[in-house]
Every structure is written in C-alpha cells, then in structure tokens.
C-alpha cells in the first residue's frame, strides 16, 4: 500500500467517525450543559461551601474568583515545604 493511499484511508476513516459521532455527542453535550439538575456529589459540595448553584456570576466575581484560586495555588505550593517562604 502506498503512503498516499494509507493517508487517504486514514483521513476518510476519521471523517467517517466524526460524521457518525457528531450528532449523538452534540446531543449529550447540550443535555449536560443545559441541565438545571446537580449531581449528588455537586449538591454536597455546594451545601458544604454554602454556594448557590443557581445564582448568576456577576462581572466583579469572575476576577475575584480567579485571583482567589491563584492565591490558593500559590499558598499550597509555597507553604507545602515546611512553611519556608523564599522571595526573590
């Protein structure tokens, strides 16, 4: 089999798999992302954290959440080595 034929068959196979799978996968993704129900695990996490899963996120909460997560990541990396903090 020539390399050009093998490449053509591979491309045809990938296109056929995508053509077959895109409707069921798209329907599944639409159902998951548009669902208003939470999983039990999510509900427990929301309840423990006192988070309202139905509330919209405001424009000023997004950068605050980003900076909070960066601060937590910094603290977990910095303080995990016996509270030795090194600044440059």
C-alpha positions as CSV (number, residue, x, y, z in Angstrom):
1,X,0.0,0.0,0.0
2,X,1.4,3.4,-1.0
3,X,1.8,6.1,1.7
4,X,-0.6,8.4,-0.2
5,X,-3.3,5.7,-0.2
6,X,-2.8,5.0,3.5
7,X,-3.0,8.7,4.3
8,X,-6.2,9.0,2.3
9,X,-7.8,6.0,4.0
10,X,-6.9,7.4,7.4
11,X,-8.4,10.8,6.6
12,X,-11.6,9.1,5.3
13,X,-11.8,6.9,8.4
14,X,-11.5,10.0,10.7
15,X,-14.1,11.9,8.7
16,X,-16.5,8.9,8.8
17,X,-16.1,8.5,12.6
18,X,-16.7,12.3,13.0
19,X,-19.8,12.2,10.7
20,X,-21.3,9.3,12.7
21,X,-20.5,10.6,16.2
22,X,-21.2,14.3,16.0
23,X,-24.9,14.2,16.4
24,X,-25.0,11.9,19.5
25,X,-22.0,13.6,21.1
26,X,-23.5,17.0,20.4
27,X,-26.9,16.0,21.9
28,X,-25.2,14.7,25.0
29,X,-23.1,17.9,25.5
30,X,-26.3,20.0,25.0
31,X,-28.1,17.9,27.6
32,X,-25.2,18.1,30.1
33,X,-24.6,21.9,29.7
34,X,-28.2,22.9,29.7
35,X,-29.3,20.8,32.6
36,X,-30.5,22.5,35.7
37,X,-30.0,19.5,38.0
38,X,-26.9,18.9,40.0
39,X,-25.3,15.6,40.8
40,X,-25.4,14.4,44.4
41,X,-21.7,15.0,44.8
42,X,-22.1,18.5,43.5
43,X,-25.0,19.2,45.8
44,X,-23.0,18.1,48.8
45,X,-20.1,20.3,47.8
46,X,-22.4,23.3,47.2
47,X,-24.1,22.8,50.6
48,X,-20.8,22.5,52.5
49,X,-19.4,25.6,50.8
50,X,-22.7,27.5,51.1
51,X,-22.7,28.1,47.4
52,X,-25.9,28.9,45.5
53,X,-25.6,26.9,42.3
54,X,-28.5,28.7,40.6
55,X,-27.1,32.2,41.1
56,X,-25.5,34.1,38.2
57,X,-21.9,35.1,38.5
58,X,-21.5,38.9,38.4
59,X,-18.9,40.7,36.4
60,X,-16.8,41.5,39.5
61,X,-17.0,38.0,40.9
62,X,-15.1,36.5,38.0
63,X,-11.7,38.3,38.5
64,X,-12.1,37.8,42.3
65,X,-12.6,34.0,41.8
66,X,-9.6,33.9,39.5
67,X,-7.3,35.8,41.9
68,X,-8.6,33.7,44.9
69,X,-7.7,30.5,43.0
70,X,-4.3,31.8,42.1
71,X,-3.7,32.7,45.8
72,X,-4.7,29.3,47.0
73,X,-2.4,27.6,44.4
74,X,0.4,29.9,45.5
75,X,-0.1,29.1,49.1
76,X,-0.3,25.4,48.6
77,X,2.9,25.4,46.6
78,X,4.8,27.9,48.8
79,X,3.8,26.6,52.2
80,X,4.0,22.9,51.4
81,X,7.7,22.8,52.0
82,X,7.6,23.3,55.8
83,X,6.5,27.0,55.7
84,X,9.8,28.1,54.2
85,X,8.9,31.1,52.0
86,X,11.5,32.3,49.6
87,X,11.1,35.7,48.0
88,X,13.3,37.0,45.2
